[in-house]
Amino acid sequence: MPDITKDTAKPEILGEHGAKRRTTLSCMAWAGAGMLWTLSGGVPSSKLLGGTAQAAEVDRHAFSFVQISDSHIGFSKDPNLDPASTLKEAVDKIRASNQKPAFMIHTGDISHLSKPGEFDTAAQIIGGAGVDVHYVPGEHDVLIDDGNAYFERFSKPADKKWYSFDQGGVHFIGLTNVLNMRGGGLGYLGDEQLAWLKQDLARRSSSTPLVVFAHIPLWSLYPQWGWGTDDSAQALSMMKRFGSVTVLNGHVHQVAQKVEGDISFYSAMSTAFPQPVPGTAAGPGPMKVPADTLRTLLGVRSVNYVPGHMELAVVDTRLSV
């Protein structure tokens, strides 16, 4: 399993001996269910778990939230003719968790073609989780009328395309990087959003943990496929003074991770279909897999935070093992 890093043009393959620690961590992240990530001072460590119920026992005082991504309601080709059913399975897993999350984050591509019916179906299924939901758009959500249909339905507040909120001492920031995308499909934040971000962060103490979420990666995961954001360096430079920064994204339909100083980046699995590991195919897109394998490559993410500690625990759980 490759170590997908900013400066790596092609995936790095694990050798039998002397594998880099970061490469090993990436492999374990890909394994999905039963892996607990704990971040302390920006350095990750891992521990095998029996499942999300055991993860919830790490600290009974921790508040948690869940991340789902790339539901692609309306997609109807191989490898998933019915992504509504796999989205429902993901929501069912969330409902069955021993620890009820404080809220859910959806990191974009709710729909496949930005159609009202697709938004309706997704909202109905996701509503079954019984928790508050914070959304950011994917490029498939803003295909029509500059995304107005998406923003009218899912924005908080309705007239904002980017926003922030606080929970349990953590500052959350939802960014939009799928409008006015750059060449090759790279994401773009733009001057107006960057100015807003600067003002938003200026009011926060450097000891405040940050969780930033957007659809397209804010790190250069694989620019050759558009898996990066053109002006993300400007946004990330504003966050360097903070002691704990976790950045979550969707778009790539697989788990990948990277640590730069005190900033940790995590890409999430889709609930609809996988995409190939960078460099292993001619380009991105739905990856055809056997029906009995599909659900092992789809999943949800739970994130736990212990107030008073600079630690986040990230658990990726597949729909099937």
N, C-alpha and C positions, 0 to 999 in steps of 0.2 A: 504494500500500500504506500502511495507516494507521500512525501512531505511537500506540501504545496506552499511555497514561500515566495516572498516578494521578488527575490532575486534569482529564482529558479525558472529557466525557460521551459524545461521539460521535467516531468515527474522524476523524483529520485527513488530508486528501488532499494529496499532494505537488503543489505548483505547478511551473510550468516553470522559475522562477528563485527563488532565495532560500529554498530548502527548508531547514528546520532540520536540523542535523547528526544529531540523535537520530532524526528521522524517516527520514533516509537510511539510517542503520544498521539500523533496523527493517526496511526494505525489503530490504536485502541479506541480513539474517538469514532472511527468508521465502524468499529464492531457494534456500536449502538447500545442495545439494551444492557443494563447492568453495569455501566461504567459511570462512576462518580468523579467529577473533576472538582478539585478544590484549589482556589487561587488565593495565594497569600503574597502580597507585595508584587503581584504580576507574574509569579512563578507557579506553574501548574503542577499538581501531583495527582495521581490517580489511584483508585481503589475499586476492585471488582465488587459488585453488589448483586444481590439476588433479584432486584427489581425495584420499582419506584417506591413500593411500600417500605423496603428497608432503607432507601435513601431518605425517606421522610423521618426515620428514627435518628438521623445524625444529630439533630437538635430539635427538641419538641417546641422550642420557642421561635424557630426560624419561620419567617414568612416566605412564601414561594409564589412564583408565577409560572405560567407555561407559555411556550412559543410554538405556534404552528405556522406553516408557510406553504405557498404554492399549491393551493387547492385546485386551481384550474377547472372550476366547474364549467361545463360546456365542452371540454375536451372529450373526444369519443373515438380514439384510435388506439392501436396497440402502443404500449402494453396495458392500457387501462381504459376499457370501454365505458366504465361507470365510476368516475372519480368522486361522485357524490357518495357512493357507498363506502369508499375508503376514508373520505372525510368524516363520515358518520362513525366509522370504527375508531378514528383518532379521538373524536369527541367522547365516545363511549369509554375509552381508556382514561380520559381526563376525569370523567364522572366517577369512575370506579376507583380512583386513587384514594388511599387512606388519608391523605392530606389535601384538603380542598385549597386550591390556589387562590390567592388574593384577586387575581385577574388573569387575562390572557392577552398575549400580543400576537397579532397576525402580520407577518412581514411580507405581504403582498402577493399579487397574482391570485386573488380571490377567485376571479373569473378567468375565462380563456379568451373571450371576445368582447368584454365590456358590455354585455347585454343585460338589460334590466332583469330578465328572468333568471339569469345566472347569479346575479347579485341576490335576488330573492331567495333562491335555493340555498346559497351559501349562508346567508344570514339566518335562515330558519334552522339549518343544521347546527351552525356554530352556537346559536342561541340555546341549544339543548344542553350546553355545558353548564349553564346556570351561573356564569360569572361575567363580570364586566369585561369588555373587549376593547383594546386599543389597536387601531389599524394604521398601516402605511401602505401606499399603493405600489403595485408592480406595474411594469410596462403594459401587461395585458389588461390592466384595469383602467387605463387612460387612453385607449385606442380611439375613442369617439369624443368629439367636442371638448378637447383639452382636459378630459377626465371629469367634467362637471358632474356627470351622473354619479361617479364614484364619490367625489368630495361632498356632494349634497347628502349622500346617504351615510358615509362612514367617517367624515371628519369630526374632530372634537377640538374646538367648536366648529360649527358648520362652515365658517368663512375662513378657516385657516388650513393651509396645506402642510404646515409643520407645527409642532407643538411640544410642550413639555409638561410634566406633572411630577409630583413627589409622593413617595410611598415609603413609610417606615424608615425615614432617614436617607433613602436613596433617591437621586434625581434621575428621572427618565426623560429621554429626548427622542421624539419620533421625527425622522427626516424623510424628505421626498427627493429621490434622485433619479426619477424616471421621466421627468419632463425635460424637453429640449436636450435629449440624449446626444452624445458626441459620436464621432465617427467610430465605426466598429462596434457600436452598441454600448460604449462606455457610459456609465451614469454621470449625472451632472447635478450639482447643488445650486450653483448660481450666486451672484453677488447679493441679492436680496436675502436669501436664506442664510448665507454666511454672516451677513451683518446682524441678522436676528440672533443667530447662534452666539456670536460674540457678546451681544448684550445679555442674553440669557445666562451664559456662563459667568459673566462678570459679577453677578449677584451671588455666586456660590462660593463657599469656602473650599480651599484645595483639599480639605479632609473629607469632603462629601463624595461618597461613591457615585459614579455615573454609570448608567446603562443607556447606551445609544442604539437605536434600531432603525434600519432602513432596508430596502429591498435588495439593491445591488450592493455587493461588497464595498466597504470603504477602504479596503486594502487591495493591493494589486494581486489578486489571487491568480488570474490568468488573463491578462489584457488582450491576448490574441483572440480570445472568444468574447471580449467585452465584459469580462468578469472583473470589474474594477470601476472606480469613480474618478473622472478626469481631474476634479479639483478637491479631492478628499484630503490632500496634504494640508490644505489651508484649514480645514475643519479640525484635523487631528492635532495640528500645532497648537490650537487653542486649548486642547485637553491635556497637554503634557504636564501642567502644573498639578494635576489631580493625582492622588495616590492610588486610586482604583478606578479603572475604566474598562467596562465590558461592552464590546460592540457586537451586535447580533444582526445577521442578515439572512435572506433567503436566496432565491434566484438560481442557485447552482444545483439545487436538489440533491445535496449530499453533505455529509459532515466533513468540515475541514477546519483547522484552527491554526492560529499563529499568535505569538507574543512579541511585542515590541516595547521594551521598557515596562511601564505599568499599564499598558494598553493590551488587552487580550481580545482577539477576534474569533468569532465562531459563525460558521455557515451551517444552515440547518437542512435536514431532510425535507422533502416534499411530502404531502399527503396524496399526491396524484401519480407521479411517475419519477423514476430516477433519470439522471443524465450521466454521460460518461465521465470518467476521471480525465482531467485535462491532459491532452497529448496522446490519449489512447484512441481517438477517433478523429475523423476529418473535421468535425466541428461539434458544437453543442446541439442539444435537441433531445426529444424523448428517446430513451434507450430501451430497446425491445429486450425483454427478459421473459423466461417461462412463467406461466401463471402462478405456479407454486413457489416462485422466488420473489414475485413482485412485492409482497407485503414485508419481506425481510429488508427491503430497501426504502421503505416508507416509515415515517414515524413522527413523534412529538418530542418536545424538550421541556424539562422542568428545571427551574433555577431557584435555588434556595439562598436566602440571605440571613445572616445572624446579626441583628442590631448590635453595634458596638465593636464589630470585628470587620476587618478589611478582607473579607472572604466571600466568595460566591461559589456555590457548588452546582455544577451543570450536569444533568443526567439526560442522555439521549436514549429514548426507548423506541424500538421498532414495533410495528403493528404485529409482526409475527417473528418468531425466532427459529 
